[in-house]
């Protein structure tokens, strides 16, 4: 079972959350002046990287608040969870974050997500 650490109410089971897609997608500043092609790219096209991905989540069966997460799509490991109002973390900040225990073993639940066997 995947446990997600909501930045507002703490650790909860994944079934309480809904993924909201890519984070930090800028809406066109003047939507009346963009072409149909540009509008469709804003609405429908998202990056689909193998690696670091910034995404939005909502605690749909809890506090109903939105937050952002940084997830490595190749390992499904979440590197950071942060409030919507917070700035997008730089890749350097993510590389410098301590995601291992002092013995060098991966920390259970690092990145605010925990896998629990049931």
PDB file as gemmi writes it, atoms N, CA and C in Angstrom:
CRYST1    1.000    1.000    1.000  90.00  90.00  90.00 P 1                      
ATOM      1  N   UNK A   1       0.841  -1.169   0.000  1.00  0.00           N  
ATOM      2  CA  UNK A   1       0.000   0.000   0.000  1.00  0.00           C  
ATOM      3  C   UNK A   1       0.891   1.239   0.000  1.00  0.00           C  
ATOM      4  N   UNK A   2       0.517   2.226  -0.771  1.00  0.00           N  
ATOM      5  CA  UNK A   2       1.272   3.471  -0.858  1.00  0.00           C  
ATOM      6  C   UNK A   2       0.678   4.480   0.112  1.00  0.00           C  
ATOM      7  N   UNK A   3       1.512   5.043   0.966  1.00  0.00           N  
ATOM      8  CA  UNK A   3       1.097   6.067   1.920  1.00  0.00           C  
ATOM      9  C   UNK A   3       1.648   7.400   1.425  1.00  0.00           C  
ATOM     10  N   UNK A   4       0.779   8.390   1.302  1.00  0.00           N  
ATOM     11  CA  UNK A   4       1.178   9.723   0.855  1.00  0.00           C  
ATOM     12  C   UNK A   4       1.111  10.664   2.040  1.00  0.00           C  
ATOM     13  N   UNK A   5       2.158  11.441   2.228  1.00  0.00           N  
ATOM     14  CA  UNK A   5       2.206  12.395   3.327  1.00  0.00           C  
ATOM     15  C   UNK A   5       1.632  13.723   2.857  1.00  0.00           C  
ATOM     16  N   UNK A   6       0.336  13.933   3.084  1.00  0.00           N  
ATOM     17  CA  UNK A   6      -0.311  15.199   2.718  1.00  0.00           C  
ATOM     18  C   UNK A   6       0.366  16.324   3.497  1.00  0.00           C  
ATOM     19  N   UNK A   7       0.762  17.416   2.828  1.00  0.00           N  
ATOM     20  CA  UNK A   7       1.436  18.501   3.550  1.00  0.00           C  
ATOM     21  C   UNK A   7       0.515  19.202   4.549  1.00  0.00           C  
ATOM     22  N   UNK A   8      -0.790  18.937   4.492  1.00  0.00           N  
ATOM     23  CA  UNK A   8      -1.742  19.598   5.383  1.00  0.00           C  
ATOM     24  C   UNK A   8      -2.233  18.696   6.516  1.00  0.00           C  
ATOM     25  N   UNK A   9      -2.412  17.393   6.257  1.00  0.00           N  
ATOM     26  CA  UNK A   9      -2.962  16.522   7.303  1.00  0.00           C  
ATOM     27  C   UNK A   9      -2.158  15.269   7.585  1.00  0.00           C  
ATOM     28  N   UNK A  10      -0.989  15.123   7.000  1.00  0.00           N  
ATOM     29  CA  UNK A  10      -0.127  14.007   7.344  1.00  0.00           C  
ATOM     30  C   UNK A  10      -0.337  12.774   6.484  1.00  0.00           C  
ATOM     31  N   UNK A  11       0.278  11.664   6.881  1.00  0.00           N  
ATOM     32  CA  UNK A  11       0.256  10.438   6.072  1.00  0.00           C  
ATOM     33  C   UNK A  11      -1.147   9.843   5.939  1.00  0.00           C  
ATOM     34  N   UNK A  12      -1.490   9.494   4.701  1.00  0.00           N  
ATOM     35  CA  UNK A  12      -2.776   8.867   4.395  1.00  0.00           C  
ATOM     36  C   UNK A  12      -2.564   7.854   3.274  1.00  0.00           C  
ATOM     37  N   UNK A  13      -3.501   6.933   3.115  1.00  0.00           N  
ATOM     38  CA  UNK A  13      -3.426   5.939   2.044  1.00  0.00           C  
ATOM     39  C   UNK A  13      -3.651   6.594   0.685  1.00  0.00           C  
ATOM     40  N   UNK A  14      -3.022   6.043  -0.342  1.00  0.00           N  
ATOM     41  CA  UNK A  14      -3.091   6.600  -1.690  1.00  0.00           C  
ATOM     42  C   UNK A  14      -4.521   6.716  -2.205  1.00  0.00           C  
ATOM     43  N   UNK A  15      -5.400   5.820  -1.792  1.00  0.00           N  
ATOM     44  CA  UNK A  15      -6.781   5.839  -2.296  1.00  0.00           C  
ATOM     45  C   UNK A  15      -7.520   7.119  -1.913  1.00  0.00           C  
ATOM     46  N   UNK A  16      -6.987   7.907  -0.991  1.00  0.00           N  
ATOM     47  CA  UNK A  16      -7.615   9.169  -0.608  1.00  0.00           C  
ATOM     48  C   UNK A  16      -7.247  10.319  -1.549  1.00  0.00           C  
ATOM     49  N   UNK A  17      -6.315  10.091  -2.482  1.00  0.00           N  
ATOM     50  CA  UNK A  17      -5.787  11.158  -3.327  1.00  0.00           C  
ATOM     51  C   UNK A  17      -6.146  10.948  -4.793  1.00  0.00           C  
ATOM     52  N   UNK A  18      -6.153  12.048  -5.538  1.00  0.00           N  
ATOM     53  CA  UNK A  18      -6.350  12.011  -6.981  1.00  0.00           C  
ATOM     54  C   UNK A  18      -5.234  12.806  -7.640  1.00  0.00           C  
ATOM     55  N   UNK A  19      -4.635  12.219  -8.678  1.00  0.00           N  
ATOM     56  CA  UNK A  19      -3.575  12.898  -9.417  1.00  0.00           C  
ATOM     57  C   UNK A  19      -4.202  13.925 -10.340  1.00  0.00           C  
ATOM     58  N   UNK A  20      -3.636  15.125 -10.362  1.00  0.00           N  
ATOM     59  CA  UNK A  20      -4.180  16.210 -11.173  1.00  0.00           C  
ATOM     60  C   UNK A  20      -3.334  16.577 -12.371  1.00  0.00           C  
ATOM     61  N   UNK A  21      -2.369  15.748 -12.728  1.00  0.00           N  
ATOM     62  CA  UNK A  21      -1.565  16.017 -13.909  1.00  0.00           C  
ATOM     63  C   UNK A  21      -0.338  16.860 -13.623  1.00  0.00           C  
ATOM     64  N   UNK A  22       0.239  17.347 -14.689  1.00  0.00           N  
ATOM     65  CA  UNK A  22       1.494  18.088 -14.602  1.00  0.00           C  
ATOM     66  C   UNK A  22       1.320  19.413 -13.864  1.00  0.00           C  
ATOM     67  N   UNK A  23       2.274  19.737 -13.008  1.00  0.00           N  
ATOM     68  CA  UNK A  23       2.263  20.998 -12.258  1.00  0.00           C  
ATOM     69  C   UNK A  23       3.023  22.075 -13.028  1.00  0.00           C  
ATOM     70  N   UNK A  24       2.780  23.303 -12.645  1.00  0.00           N  
ATOM     71  CA  UNK A  24       3.503  24.470 -13.164  1.00  0.00           C  
ATOM     72  C   UNK A  24       3.310  24.661 -14.669  1.00  0.00           C  
ATOM     73  N   UNK A  25       2.115  24.367 -15.176  1.00  0.00           N  
ATOM     74  CA  UNK A  25       1.798  24.624 -16.582  1.00  0.00           C  
ATOM     75  C   UNK A  25       1.205  26.032 -16.650  1.00  0.00           C  
ATOM     76  N   UNK A  26       1.866  26.907 -17.391  1.00  0.00           N  
ATOM     77  CA  UNK A  26       1.452  28.316 -17.446  1.00  0.00           C  
ATOM     78  C   UNK A  26       0.292  28.511 -18.420  1.00  0.00           C  
ATOM     79  N   UNK A  27      -0.787  29.105 -17.926  1.00  0.00           N  
ATOM     80  CA  UNK A  27      -1.935  29.446 -18.768  1.00  0.00           C  
ATOM     81  C   UNK A  27      -1.526  30.615 -19.660  1.00  0.00           C  
ATOM     82  N   UNK A  28      -1.970  30.624 -20.930  1.00  0.00           N  
ATOM     83  CA  UNK A  28      -1.649  31.764 -21.793  1.00  0.00           C  
ATOM     84  C   UNK A  28      -2.117  33.072 -21.159  1.00  0.00           C  
ATOM     85  N   UNK A  29      -1.274  34.101 -21.219  1.00  0.00           N  
ATOM     86  CA  UNK A  29      -1.594  35.368 -20.554  1.00  0.00           C  
ATOM     87  C   UNK A  29      -2.779  36.079 -21.196  1.00  0.00           C  
ATOM     88  N   UNK A  30      -2.969  35.908 -22.492  1.00  0.00           N  
ATOM     89  CA  UNK A  30      -4.107  36.531 -23.184  1.00  0.00           C  
ATOM     90  C   UNK A  30      -4.783  35.461 -24.037  1.00  0.00           C  
ATOM     91  N   UNK A  31      -5.661  34.648 -23.442  1.00  0.00           N  
ATOM     92  CA  UNK A  31      -6.249  33.511 -24.163  1.00  0.00           C  
ATOM     93  C   UNK A  31      -7.067  33.911 -25.394  1.00  0.00           C  
ATOM     94  N   UNK A  32      -7.559  35.136 -25.426  1.00  0.00           N  
ATOM     95  CA  UNK A  32      -8.345  35.591 -26.583  1.00  0.00           C  
ATOM     96  C   UNK A  32      -7.478  35.732 -27.837  1.00  0.00           C  
ATOM     97  N   UNK A  33      -6.169  35.887 -27.660  1.00  0.00           N  
ATOM     98  CA  UNK A  33      -5.282  36.138 -28.792  1.00  0.00           C  
ATOM     99  C   UNK A  33      -4.474  34.933 -29.240  1.00  0.00           C  
ATOM    100  N   UNK A  34      -4.600  33.798 -28.541  1.00  0.00           N  
ATOM    101  CA  UNK A  34      -3.843  32.617 -28.957  1.00  0.00           C  
ATOM    102  C   UNK A  34      -4.594  31.870 -30.052  1.00  0.00           C  
ATOM    103  N   UNK A  35      -3.836  31.222 -30.900  1.00  0.00           N  
ATOM    104  CA  UNK A  35      -4.443  30.445 -31.986  1.00  0.00           C  
ATOM    105  C   UNK A  35      -5.063  29.163 -31.434  1.00  0.00           C  
ATOM    106  N   UNK A  36      -5.892  28.521 -32.247  1.00  0.00           N  
ATOM    107  CA  UNK A  36      -6.482  27.247 -31.841  1.00  0.00           C  
ATOM    108  C   UNK A  36      -5.394  26.213 -31.577  1.00  0.00           C  
ATOM    109  N   UNK A  37      -4.344  26.225 -32.386  1.00  0.00           N  
ATOM    110  CA  UNK A  37      -3.245  25.285 -32.200  1.00  0.00           C  
ATOM    111  C   UNK A  37      -2.563  25.519 -30.856  1.00  0.00           C  
ATOM    112  N   UNK A  38      -2.260  26.795 -30.541  1.00  0.00           N  
ATOM    113  CA  UNK A  38      -1.613  27.118 -29.263  1.00  0.00           C  
ATOM    114  C   UNK A  38      -2.513  26.755 -28.079  1.00  0.00           C  
ATOM    115  N   UNK A  39      -3.828  26.990 -28.210  1.00  0.00           N  
ATOM    116  CA  UNK A  39      -4.752  26.666 -27.134  1.00  0.00           C  
ATOM    117  C   UNK A  39      -4.832  25.149 -26.924  1.00  0.00           C  
ATOM    118  N   UNK A  40      -4.883  24.405 -28.024  1.00  0.00           N  
ATOM    119  CA  UNK A  40      -4.961  22.944 -27.899  1.00  0.00           C  
ATOM    120  C   UNK A  40      -3.675  22.383 -27.278  1.00  0.00           C  
ATOM    121  N   UNK A  41      -2.530  22.983 -27.587  1.00  0.00           N  
ATOM    122  CA  UNK A  41      -1.277  22.545 -26.976  1.00  0.00           C  
ATOM    123  C   UNK A  41      -1.292  22.811 -25.475  1.00  0.00           C  
ATOM    124  N   UNK A  42      -1.861  23.962 -25.064  1.00  0.00           N  
ATOM    125  CA  UNK A  42      -1.965  24.263 -23.632  1.00  0.00           C  
ATOM    126  C   UNK A  42      -2.892  23.261 -22.932  1.00  0.00           C  
ATOM    127  N   UNK A  43      -4.016  22.952 -23.553  1.00  0.00           N  
ATOM    128  CA  UNK A  43      -5.015  22.083 -22.920  1.00  0.00           C  
ATOM    129  C   UNK A  43      -4.609  20.610 -22.924  1.00  0.00           C  
ATOM    130  N   UNK A  44      -4.073  20.122 -24.050  1.00  0.00           N  
ATOM    131  CA  UNK A  44      -3.911  18.684 -24.222  1.00  0.00           C  
ATOM    132  C   UNK A  44      -2.482  18.143 -24.124  1.00  0.00           C  
ATOM    133  N   UNK A  45      -1.484  18.939 -24.414  1.00  0.00           N  
ATOM    134  CA  UNK A  45      -0.120  18.413 -24.471  1.00  0.00           C  
ATOM    135  C   UNK A  45       0.613  18.619 -23.158  1.00  0.00           C  
ATOM    136  N   UNK A  46       1.182  17.524 -22.657  1.00  0.00           N  
ATOM    137  CA  UNK A  46       1.980  17.556 -21.442  1.00  0.00           C  
ATOM    138  C   UNK A  46       3.245  16.756 -21.673  1.00  0.00           C  
ATOM    139  N   UNK A  47       4.264  17.091 -20.912  1.00  0.00           N  
ATOM    140  CA  UNK A  47       5.491  16.304 -21.017  1.00  0.00           C  
ATOM    141  C   UNK A  47       5.220  14.931 -20.411  1.00  0.00           C  
ATOM    142  N   UNK A  48       5.934  13.953 -20.840  1.00  0.00           N  
ATOM    143  CA  UNK A  48       5.774  12.599 -20.324  1.00  0.00           C  
ATOM    144  C   UNK A  48       7.170  12.006 -20.148  1.00  0.00           C  
ATOM    145  N   UNK A  49       7.944  12.576 -19.216  1.00  0.00           N  
ATOM    146  CA  UNK A  49       9.352  12.183 -19.116  1.00  0.00           C  
ATOM    147  C   UNK A  49       9.555  10.848 -18.412  1.00  0.00           C  
ATOM    148  N   UNK A  50      10.655  10.258 -18.717  1.00  0.00           N  
ATOM    149  CA  UNK A  50      11.143   9.145 -17.904  1.00  0.00           C  
ATOM    150  C   UNK A  50      12.158   9.791 -16.979  1.00  0.00           C  
ATOM    151  N   UNK A  51      11.761   9.989 -15.743  1.00  0.00           N  
ATOM    152  CA  UNK A  51      12.621  10.670 -14.788  1.00  0.00           C  
ATOM    153  C   UNK A  51      11.829  11.649 -13.946  1.00  0.00           C  
ATOM    154  N   UNK A  52      12.418  12.794 -13.649  1.00  0.00           N  
ATOM    155  CA  UNK A  52      11.823  13.779 -12.740  1.00  0.00           C  
ATOM    156  C   UNK A  52      10.588  14.411 -13.387  1.00  0.00           C  
ATOM    157  N   UNK A  53       9.482  14.428 -12.609  1.00  0.00           N  
ATOM    158  CA  UNK A  53       8.208  14.964 -13.103  1.00  0.00           C  
ATOM    159  C   UNK A  53       7.539  15.735 -11.969  1.00  0.00           C  
ATOM    160  N   UNK A  54       7.124  16.952 -12.245  1.00  0.00           N  
ATOM    161  CA  UNK A  54       6.425  17.793 -11.276  1.00  0.00           C  
ATOM    162  C   UNK A  54       4.928  17.628 -11.528  1.00  0.00           C  
ATOM    163  N   UNK A  55       4.183  17.202 -10.500  1.00  0.00           N  
ATOM    164  CA  UNK A  55       2.756  16.950 -10.698  1.00  0.00           C  
ATOM    165  C   UNK A  55       1.923  17.490  -9.549  1.00  0.00           C  
ATOM    166  N   UNK A  56       0.625  17.637  -9.818  1.00  0.00           N  
ATOM    167  CA  UNK A  56      -0.331  18.119  -8.825  1.00  0.00           C  
ATOM    168  C   UNK A  56      -1.124  16.940  -8.274  1.00  0.00           C  
ATOM    169  N   UNK A  57      -1.467  17.026  -7.007  1.00  0.00           N  
ATOM    170  CA  UNK A  57      -2.314  16.029  -6.348  1.00  0.00           C  
ATOM    171  C   UNK A  57      -3.352  16.772  -5.530  1.00  0.00           C  
ATOM    172  N   UNK A  58      -4.504  16.136  -5.318  1.00  0.00           N  
ATOM    173  CA  UNK A  58      -5.525  16.685  -4.429  1.00  0.00           C  
ATOM    174  C   UNK A  58      -5.897  15.601  -3.419  1.00  0.00           C  
ATOM    175  N   UNK A  59      -6.058  15.999  -2.178  1.00  0.00           N  
ATOM    176  CA  UNK A  59      -6.487  15.068  -1.131  1.00  0.00           C  
ATOM    177  C   UNK A  59      -8.020  15.008  -1.199  1.00  0.00           C  
ATOM    178  N   UNK A  60      -8.517  14.300  -2.204  1.00  0.00           N  
ATOM    179  CA  UNK A  60      -9.938  14.305  -2.544  1.00  0.00           C  
ATOM    180  C   UNK A  60     -10.844  13.692  -1.483  1.00  0.00           C  
ATOM    181  N   UNK A  61     -10.342  12.768  -0.682  1.00  0.00           N  
ATOM    182  CA  UNK A  61     -11.149  12.165   0.379  1.00  0.00           C  
ATOM    183  C   UNK A  61     -10.619  12.574   1.747  1.00  0.00           C  
ATOM    184  N   UNK A  62     -10.130  13.783   1.829  1.00  0.00           N  
ATOM    185  CA  UNK A  62      -9.582  14.303   3.080  1.00  0.00           C  
ATOM    186  C   UNK A  62      -9.823  15.796   3.145  1.00  0.00           C  
ATOM    187  N   UNK A  63      -8.753  16.559   3.207  1.00  0.00           N  
ATOM    188  CA  UNK A  63      -8.853  18.011   3.377  1.00  0.00           C  
ATOM    189  C   UNK A  63      -9.275  18.751   2.108  1.00  0.00           C  
ATOM    190  N   UNK A  64      -9.280  18.051   0.966  1.00  0.00           N  
ATOM    191  CA  UNK A  64      -9.682  18.627  -0.335  1.00  0.00           C  
ATOM    192  C   UNK A  64      -8.694  19.678  -0.852  1.00  0.00           C  
ATOM    193  N   UNK A  65      -7.491  19.729  -0.297  1.00  0.00           N  
ATOM    194  CA  UNK A  65      -6.509  20.724  -0.720  1.00  0.00           C  
ATOM    195  C   UNK A  65      -5.564  20.137  -1.761  1.00  0.00           C  
ATOM    196  N   UNK A  66      -5.130  21.017  -2.666  1.00  0.00           N  
ATOM    197  CA  UNK A  66      -4.180  20.656  -3.710  1.00  0.00           C  
ATOM    198  C   UNK A  66      -2.759  20.867  -3.205  1.00  0.00           C  
ATOM    199  N   UNK A  67      -1.827  20.059  -3.711  1.00  0.00           N  
ATOM    200  CA  UNK A  67      -0.410  20.227  -3.425  1.00  0.00           C  
ATOM    201  C   UNK A  67       0.383  19.693  -4.610  1.00  0.00           C  
ATOM    202  N   UNK A  68       1.664  19.989  -4.627  1.00  0.00           N  
ATOM    203  CA  UNK A  68       2.553  19.523  -5.693  1.00  0.00           C  
ATOM    204  C   UNK A  68       3.476  18.437  -5.173  1.00  0.00           C  
ATOM    205  N   UNK A  69       3.904  17.584  -6.085  1.00  0.00           N  
ATOM    206  CA  UNK A  69       4.863  16.535  -5.753  1.00  0.00           C  
ATOM    207  C   UNK A  69       5.878  16.429  -6.877  1.00  0.00           C  
ATOM    208  N   UNK A  70       7.088  16.079  -6.524  1.00  0.00           N  
ATOM    209  CA  UNK A  70       8.135  15.796  -7.498  1.00  0.00           C  
ATOM    210  C   UNK A  70       8.350  14.295  -7.449  1.00  0.00           C  
ATOM    211  N   UNK A  71       8.122  13.632  -8.591  1.00  0.00           N  
ATOM    212  CA  UNK A  71       8.193  12.171  -8.627  1.00  0.00           C  
ATOM    213  C   UNK A  71       9.128  11.732  -9.738  1.00  0.00           C  
ATOM    214  N   UNK A  72       9.900  10.698  -9.475  1.00  0.00           N  
ATOM    215  CA  UNK A  72      10.734  10.073 -10.502  1.00  0.00           C  
ATOM    216  C   UNK A  72       9.873   8.994 -11.151  1.00  0.00           C  
ATOM    217  N   UNK A  73       9.489   9.208 -12.405  1.00  0.00           N  
ATOM    218  CA  UNK A  73       8.562   8.284 -13.068  1.00  0.00           C  
ATOM    219  C   UNK A  73       9.192   6.931 -13.360  1.00  0.00           C  
ATOM    220  N   UNK A  74      10.515   6.851 -13.391  1.00  0.00           N  
ATOM    221  CA  UNK A  74      11.150   5.560 -13.671  1.00  0.00           C  
ATOM    222  C   UNK A  74      11.172   4.649 -12.445  1.00  0.00           C  
ATOM    223  N   UNK A  75      11.114   5.234 -11.247  1.00  0.00           N  
ATOM    224  CA  UNK A  75      11.134   4.429 -10.020  1.00  0.00           C  
ATOM    225  C   UNK A  75       9.850   4.588  -9.202  1.00  0.00           C  
ATOM    226  N   UNK A  76       9.006   5.536  -9.569  1.00  0.00           N  
ATOM    227  CA  UNK A  76       7.778   5.892  -8.852  1.00  0.00           C  
ATOM    228  C   UNK A  76       8.080   6.424  -7.453  1.00  0.00           C  
ATOM    229  N   UNK A  77       9.301   6.891  -7.246  1.00  0.00           N  
ATOM    230  CA  UNK A  77       9.696   7.444  -5.956  1.00  0.00           C  
ATOM    231  C   UNK A  77       9.412   8.947  -5.942  1.00  0.00           C  
ATOM    232  N   UNK A  78       8.707   9.396  -4.929  1.00  0.00           N  
ATOM    233  CA  UNK A  78       8.412  10.814  -4.791  1.00  0.00           C  
ATOM    234  C   UNK A  78       9.543  11.453  -3.999  1.00  0.00           C  
ATOM    235  N   UNK A  79      10.159  12.455  -4.603  1.00  0.00           N  
ATOM    236  CA  UNK A  79      11.327  13.098  -4.009  1.00  0.00           C  
ATOM    237  C   UNK A  79      10.952  14.233  -3.073  1.00  0.00           C  
ATOM    238  N   UNK A  80       9.812  14.864  -3.331  1.00  0.00           N  
ATOM    239  CA  UNK A  80       9.407  16.012  -2.512  1.00  0.00           C  
ATOM    240  C   UNK A  80       7.917  16.248  -2.684  1.00  0.00           C  
ATOM    241  N   UNK A  81       7.275  16.660  -1.607  1.00  0.00           N  
ATOM    242  CA  UNK A  81       5.885  17.095  -1.613  1.00  0.00           C  
ATOM    243  C   UNK A  81       5.874  18.499  -1.044  1.00  0.00           C  
ATOM    244  N   UNK A  82       5.157  19.427  -1.688  1.00  0.00           N  
ATOM    245  CA  UNK A  82       5.152  20.808  -1.218  1.00  0.00           C  
ATOM    246  C   UNK A  82       3.823  21.471  -1.546  1.00  0.00           C  
ATOM    247  N   UNK A  83       3.499  22.506  -0.798  1.00  0.00           N  
ATOM    248  CA  UNK A  83       2.245  23.220  -0.978  1.00  0.00           C  
ATOM    249  C   UNK A  83       2.225  23.963  -2.308  1.00  0.00           C  
ATOM    250  N   UNK A  84       1.034  24.172  -2.839  1.00  0.00           N  
ATOM    251  CA  UNK A  84       0.847  24.870  -4.118  1.00  0.00           C  
ATOM    252  C   UNK A  84       1.508  26.250  -4.095  1.00  0.00           C  
ATOM    253  N   UNK A  85       1.434  26.940  -2.962  1.00  0.00           N  
ATOM    254  CA  UNK A  85       1.979  28.305  -2.870  1.00  0.00           C  
ATOM    255  C   UNK A  85       3.502  28.343  -2.881  1.00  0.00           C  
ATOM    256  N   UNK A  86       4.140  27.203  -2.594  1.00  0.00           N  
ATOM    257  CA  UNK A  86       5.601  27.157  -2.549  1.00  0.00           C  
ATOM    258  C   UNK A  86       6.192  27.169  -3.952  1.00  0.00           C  
ATOM    259  N   UNK A  87       7.411  27.690  -4.052  1.00  0.00           N  
ATOM    260  CA  UNK A  87       8.102  27.738  -5.340  1.00  0.00           C  
ATOM    261  C   UNK A  87       8.491  26.339  -5.805  1.00  0.00           C  
ATOM    262  N   UNK A  88       8.595  26.196  -7.105  1.00  0.00           N  
ATOM    263  CA  UNK A  88       9.048  24.944  -7.704  1.00  0.00           C  
ATOM    264  C   UNK A  88      10.495  24.701  -7.290  1.00  0.00           C  
ATOM    265  N   UNK A  89      10.793  23.545  -6.692  1.00  0.00           N  
ATOM    266  CA  UNK A  89      12.176  23.284  -6.286  1.00  0.00           C  
ATOM    267  C   UNK A  89      13.080  23.079  -7.503  1.00  0.00           C  
ATOM    268  N   UNK A  90      14.315  23.506  -7.373  1.00  0.00           N  
ATOM    269  CA  UNK A  90      15.266  23.309  -8.470  1.00  0.00           C  
ATOM    270  C   UNK A  90      15.778  21.876  -8.441  1.00  0.00           C  
ATOM    271  N   UNK A  91      16.295  21.433  -9.557  1.00  0.00           N  
ATOM    272  CA  UNK A  91      16.865  20.090  -9.618  1.00  0.00           C  
ATOM    273  C   UNK A  91      18.061  19.966  -8.679  1.00  0.00           C  
ATOM    274  N   UNK A  92      18.797  21.057  -8.491  1.00  0.00           N  
ATOM    275  CA  UNK A  92      19.931  21.035  -7.562  1.00  0.00           C  
ATOM    276  C   UNK A  92      19.444  20.794  -6.133  1.00  0.00           C  
ATOM    277  N   UNK A  93      18.322  21.407  -5.751  1.00  0.00           N  
ATOM    278  CA  UNK A  93      17.757  21.177  -4.414  1.00  0.00           C  
ATOM    279  C   UNK A  93      17.375  19.719  -4.232  1.00  0.00           C  
ATOM    280  N   UNK A  94      16.828  19.114  -5.282  1.00  0.00           N  
ATOM    281  CA  UNK A  94      16.424  17.713  -5.197  1.00  0.00           C  
ATOM    282  C   UNK A  94      17.632  16.796  -5.094  1.00  0.00           C  
ATOM    283  N   UNK A  95      18.691  17.104  -5.823  1.00  0.00           N  
ATOM    284  CA  UNK A  95      19.908  16.293  -5.771  1.00  0.00           C  
ATOM    285  C   UNK A  95      20.571  16.381  -4.407  1.00  0.00           C  
ATOM    286  N   UNK A  96      20.443  17.540  -3.733  1.00  0.00           N  
ATOM    287  CA  UNK A  96      21.070  17.738  -2.434  1.00  0.00           C  
ATOM    288  C   UNK A  96      20.237  17.202  -1.280  1.00  0.00           C  
ATOM    289  N   UNK A  97      18.976  16.823  -1.549  1.00  0.00           N  
ATOM    290  CA  UNK A  97      18.145  16.322  -0.456  1.00  0.00           C  
ATOM    291  C   UNK A  97      18.632  14.952  -0.014  1.00  0.00           C  
ATOM    292  N   UNK A  98      18.553  14.715   1.280  1.00  0.00           N  
ATOM    293  CA  UNK A  98      19.057  13.471   1.859  1.00  0.00           C  
ATOM    294  C   UNK A  98      17.962  12.414   1.809  1.00  0.00           C  
ATOM    295  N   UNK A  99      18.078  11.467   0.885  1.00  0.00           N  
ATOM    296  CA  UNK A  99      17.065  10.436   0.732  1.00  0.00           C  
ATOM    297  C   UNK A  99      17.565   9.082   1.187  1.00  0.00           C  
ATOM    298  N   UNK A 100      18.656   9.038   1.955  1.00  0.00           N  
ATOM    299  CA  UNK A 100      19.169   7.776   2.477  1.00  0.00           C  
ATOM    300  C   UNK A 100      19.402   7.894   3.974  1.00  0.00           C  
ATOM    301  N   UNK A 101      19.478   6.768   4.634  1.00  0.00           N  
ATOM    302  CA  UNK A 101      19.771   6.729   6.060  1.00  0.00           C  
ATOM    303  C   UNK A 101      21.282   6.885   6.240  1.00  0.00           C  
ATOM    304  N   UNK A 102      21.758   7.117   7.464  1.00  0.00           N  
ATOM    305  CA  UNK A 102      23.205   7.239   7.685  1.00  0.00           C  
ATOM    306  C   UNK A 102      23.990   6.013   7.216  1.00  0.00           C  
ATOM    307  N   UNK A 103      23.371   4.835   7.203  1.00  0.00           N  
ATOM    308  CA  UNK A 103      24.086   3.633   6.752  1.00  0.00           C  
ATOM    309  C   UNK A 103      24.146   3.545   5.230  1.00  0.00           C  
ATOM    310  N   UNK A 104      23.488   4.473   4.541  1.00  0.00           N  
ATOM    311  CA  UNK A 104      23.496   4.459   3.083  1.00  0.00           C  
ATOM    312  C   UNK A 104      22.318   3.711   2.482  1.00  0.00           C  
ATOM    313  N   UNK A 105      21.494   3.104   3.323  1.00  0.00           N  
ATOM    314  CA  UNK A 105      20.315   2.393   2.827  1.00  0.00           C  
ATOM    315  C   UNK A 105      19.217   3.403   2.509  1.00  0.00           C  
ATOM    316  N   UNK A 106      18.378   3.123   1.499  1.00  0.00           N  
ATOM    317  CA  UNK A 106      17.264   4.037   1.219  1.00  0.00           C  
ATOM    318  C   UNK A 106      16.355   4.163   2.435  1.00  0.00           C  
ATOM    319  N   UNK A 107      15.912   5.362   2.695  1.00  0.00           N  
ATOM    320  CA  UNK A 107      15.045   5.621   3.833  1.00  0.00           C  
ATOM    321  C   UNK A 107      13.624   5.199   3.484  1.00  0.00           C  
ATOM    322  N   UNK A 108      12.990   4.421   4.352  1.00  0.00           N  
ATOM    323  CA  UNK A 108      11.603   4.020   4.123  1.00  0.00           C  
ATOM    324  C   UNK A 108      10.740   5.265   4.204  1.00  0.00           C  
ATOM    325  N   UNK A 109       9.973   5.490   3.151  1.00  0.00           N  
ATOM    326  CA  UNK A 109       9.080   6.640   3.135  1.00  0.00           C  
ATOM    327  C   UNK A 109       9.757   7.931   2.744  1.00  0.00           C  
ATOM    328  N   UNK A 110      10.998   7.905   2.266  1.00  0.00           N  
ATOM    329  CA  UNK A 110      11.652   9.149   1.872  1.00  0.00           C  
ATOM    330  C   UNK A 110      10.869   9.775   0.742  1.00  0.00           C  
ATOM    331  N   UNK A 111      10.837  11.077   0.686  1.00  0.00           N  
ATOM    332  CA  UNK A 111      10.075  11.777  -0.327  1.00  0.00           C  
ATOM    333  C   UNK A 111       8.609  11.894   0.041  1.00  0.00           C  
ATOM    334  N   UNK A 112       8.246  11.587   1.272  1.00  0.00           N  
ATOM    335  CA  UNK A 112       6.896  11.713   1.785  1.00  0.00           C  
ATOM    336  C   UNK A 112       5.934  10.651   1.284  1.00  0.00           C  
ATOM    337  N   UNK A 113       6.429   9.595   0.674  1.00  0.00           N  
ATOM    338  CA  UNK A 113       5.598   8.458   0.298  1.00  0.00           C  
ATOM    339  C   UNK A 113       6.198   7.225   0.956  1.00  0.00           C  
ATOM    340  N   UNK A 114       5.372   6.324   1.404  1.00  0.00           N  
ATOM    341  CA  UNK A 114       5.838   5.113   2.062  1.00  0.00           C  
ATOM    342  C   UNK A 114       5.100   3.932   1.484  1.00  0.00           C  
ATOM    343  N   UNK A 115       5.802   2.852   1.208  1.00  0.00           N  
ATOM    344  CA  UNK A 115       5.164   1.624   0.782  1.00  0.00           C  
ATOM    345  C   UNK A 115       5.067   0.733   2.000  1.00  0.00           C  
ATOM    346  N   UNK A 116       3.870   0.291   2.303  1.00  0.00           N  
ATOM    347  CA  UNK A 116       3.638  -0.550   3.475  1.00  0.00           C  
ATOM    348  C   UNK A 116       3.059  -1.881   3.022  1.00  0.00           C  
ATOM    349  N   UNK A 117       3.683  -2.988   3.414  1.00  0.00           N  
ATOM    350  CA  UNK A 117       3.167  -4.299   3.079  1.00  0.00           C  
ATOM    351  C   UNK A 117       2.004  -4.612   3.998  1.00  0.00           C  
ATOM    352  N   UNK A 118       0.931  -5.160   3.408  1.00  0.00           N  
ATOM    353  CA  UNK A 118      -0.228  -5.535   4.234  1.00  0.00           C  
ATOM    354  C   UNK A 118      -0.536  -6.997   4.045  1.00  0.00           C  
TER     355      UNK A 118                                                      
END                                                                             
